[in-house]
Amino acid sequence: MKIGFIGLGNMGGPMARNLAAGGYDVTGFDVAAPIPDGLTKAETAADAARNADVVITMLPDGGILRSVADQVIPAMTKGAVLLDCSTVDVESARAVADQASAAQIGALDAPVSGGIGGAEAGTLTFMVGGAEDAVTRAMPLFDIMGQKAVHCGPSGNGQAAKICNNMILGATMIATCEAFALADKLGLDRQSMFDVVSTSSGYSWTMNAYCPAPGVGPTSPADSGYTPGFAAELMLKDLRLSQQAAEAVDADTPMGQRAAELYEGFVENEGGQGKDFSAMLPRFEKRGRTS
Ligand code: NAD
């Protein structure tokens, strides 16, 4: 199987490298990033896509995905599959899938969770939207790049699953951090708080697996000065996508909306840029009810 890989940044680079190491013939293109070992370099996105059985994209946003799709779809062979692993808005994912299908090309939206560590280790989780036959054809690639692929339904549903998951994650992280900051002020030590909540009804992934309090719970970015992990600005991107989607379908998401506002303030005005998304805890620690 021949693969074209477009977007070789923090995530795409190691994903493409793993496919080449797995024995696939991978041709790569990026406007800026270097071409990883084991790939053949293409001069344009269309060149990377020509003659490929599967074209994978791992790009920053929906606008860039649409412009790359305009370049690659006309160059692709009929019957090939366009597999987008970027996190983008549901509307762009569905528009690109329609465009591909009009050109008799299969399309999958398959955003990932697992971050850069998961991309390097080949342990990503893929949330997949698109037709069953295209999913079946992409499955050997998911097996190399990840540990799990969940088929969530038709095109766009992979992105829908990703933003719903991350809306829960963002809101839960904020709730966990504000509860720790409240516990501090009430004189409840953090270890006791963790011991109770992690085995009580307030438990969550953010408390139990990714505790935002340094020295408490399993090792997490809090234990290394809040170096990401999952950067606050990426959480902000996903929360904004969730609110864009909620507006488009008239869904009431007040917690997601508030989480987006809080991460926006954190990233843009409160020093959160470049920090892990759990660094909301020191943010809450420093504040009172009005400041
Ligand atoms: P990145 O910025 O490191 O990589 C994106 C790459 O796309 C860059 O190398 C850039 O040069 C390239 N690019 C931009 N425009 C292009 C074009 N027109 N043609 C070809 N290449 C182009 O970003 P990343 O961290 O690798 O993230 C990629 C996607 O994965 C994003 O949608 C992000 O939201 C998602 N994601 C990232 C993480 C993470 O932890 N980094 C986790 C899950 C999902």
Residues whose N, C-alpha, C, O or C-beta is under 5 A from the ligand:
A	BS01	NAD	I6 G7 L8 G9 N10 M11 G12 F29 D30 V31 A32 A33 M58 L59 P60 D61 I64 C85 S86 T87 V112 S113 G115 I116 G229
